[in-house]
């Protein structure tokens, strides 16, 4: 099974983006592009004192994501699949939550200039889950800098993602509700999702998974 193109897997913190991106890549013979969030030296301080470290944290993410994804603008030079565990636009989602009005204005000028050089995915897979499910997954993976993450902050992230993707129309979109599903281990539901990906949706499609199976919305 092969897929020639660029797939981005997105969703809020803890939803399972990386595990799914890796599994998709294995099945379609693709390369994974990782977000590498833990490489951001400002992130631990941001979780301790958000206001004081938000701008540095966001600019570091913006520039590192730009450096990675601008290379994909020339993906016509090679064949095969690319699967990233983030979408460049996510940076603006978090900036809108974390930055002051003045900081966001400056950030937005820089981001808008960089965004023009970023390749758009052929498909975005947007994963959703309830806040309580996300909190449990975050706790289970045990990253030190995420310990004690404020529940309200996680809620604001989910709300911002929902709003962004409600209006999203830049690429084909597959919206997947993942409560109760672990795509790193699940077989039947992953196979169904992979079939949907390989069918190359032309617009937005919606799938809801639970422990009993799946349904199209």
N, C-alpha and C positions, 0 to 999 in steps of 0.2 A: 504494500500500500504506500503510495507516494503522493506528495502534495507540493507543487511548485509555487511558492509564494511566501508571504509574510503574515503570520498570525500573532496577535497580541492577546495575552490573557490578563484581564484586569479584575479589580474588586478591592474592597476594603481590607485593612490589616487583618491577617489571620484567616482569610477565607480559603486559602489553599492554592494560590496562583502558581507558585513555583512547582509544587508537586504535580499539578495538572500539566503545566507547560512541559515538564520533563517527560511525562508519560506520552503526551501527544507527539513530542519530537521523536521519541523512540519508535513509535508506531508508524510514523510517516517518513522516517529517515531524515530528520531535520536537525539543525543546530539550535541550541538554546542560548539566548542572550539574557543574562541575569541582571537584575536591578542592583545587586551588591549594596544593599542598604547599610549593612554593618561596616562598610568601608568609610562611611561618613563620620569624620572625627568629632563633629558637633552634636551628633544625635544623642549620646548619653546626657550631655549637659542640657539639651533641649527638653528631655523628659523630666529632668530635675527642676529646671527653671525656664519654662517655655518662652516667656516674653523676652528674656535676655539673650536667647540663642536662636530664636526662630529665623531671623533673616539670614544669618550665616548658614544655618542648616539648609534652608531652602535654596540658596544660591549654589551651595555645593552640589545638592541634588540636581539642580537645573543644568549645571555645566557638565557633570559627569554623565547624565543621561543624554545630553546633546552630543558629547564626544562619542558615546557608544552608537547612537542611532543614526547619526549623520552618515556613517559608513554604509548603512543600508540603502541610502539614496541611489547608490550605484549597484543595487542588487541584480540589475539586468546583465551585469558582467559575469554572473555565475548562475548555475541552475540549482534547484533543490529548495528546501524549506527552511525558513527561519521562524522560531517560536520564541517570543520574548515574554517574560513574566511581568511586564508593565507596559503601559501606553504613555507616550511622552506627555500627553495632555493631563495625566494624573498630577503632574507637578503643580499645575495651576489650581487644581482642586485643593491640594493641601496648602498652597500659598494663600488662597482665599480664606481658609480657616485660621491659619496661624499668624499672618502678618497684619500689622496695623494698616490703616488706609494709606498713609504716606509710603510705607514700605512696599505695599502691594502695587502702588502706582509705579514706583521705580522698577520693581521686579517685572511688572507686566510689559514695560518697554523693552527690557532685555529679552524676555521670553518670546515676545511677538517677533522680534528680529531673528531669533534662533529657529523658531518653529517653521519658518519658510524653507529651511534646508533639511527638514526631517521627512523621511519617507513615511507615507501613510500605509497602514496594514491593509492587506487584502481582506482580512476578517478580524473582528474583535470579539473575544469571548468574555463576557462580563459576568462574573460570579457574584451571587448575593447570598446572604445568610442573616438570620436574626442576630441582634447585638449580643444576646446571651450565648449563642453558639460561637460567635467570634471570640468573646471573652474566654470561653473554655478552651478554645484551640490555642489562643495566645498563651494562656497559662500552661498548657500541656507542652508547648515547644520550648518554654523556659529560657527565652533570651533575657539576659540580665537587664539590658536597657529598657525592656518593655514591662518589667515588673512594676506593679503599682500604677499601671496606666489608668487614668481616670475614665470611669464608665461614660461620663457625659461627653468626653472627648471622642470616644469611640462612636457614640450616638451621632455626634456632629459629622464625623467622617461618613457614616452610612447615609445620612441625610444629604450630604453634599454629592456623594456618588449617585444617589437616586435621582437627584435633580439634574446632574450633568448628563446622565445617560437617558433620562426622559426626553431631553432635547437633542440628543446626539443623532446626527444623520450624515456624518462624513464618510463612513464606510459601512459595509454590511456588518450586522451586529447579531450575536447570539447571546441572549440573556438566560442565565442558568441559575435557578434557585437550588442551593446545595445543602440545606439543613438536613442533617442525618446521613449525609453521603461523604465518604472519604474516597476521592477519585484516585488516590495513590494505591488503594487496595481493591476497590470495587471493580467487578468484572462486567456484569451485564449492563449496568447504567453507563459505564465508560464506553462500552462498545456502541451503545446507542448514540451517545454524544459524538463519538468519532465519526459515525455515519453522517450525522448532521453537518459536521465540519467538512467532510469530504464532498458533501453535496453542494458546497459553496453557496450558502444563502445569498440572495440578491438584495435583501433589505433586512428588517429586524424580525427575528423569530424568538419565541419564548418557550422555555422548558422548565418545569418544576419537578425536582426529584425529592423523594422522601424514602423512608425505609422500605416502603411497599412497592416501589417502582417509580415510574415516571409518567408524566402526562404533558402534552403540548397545550399551551395556553392560547 
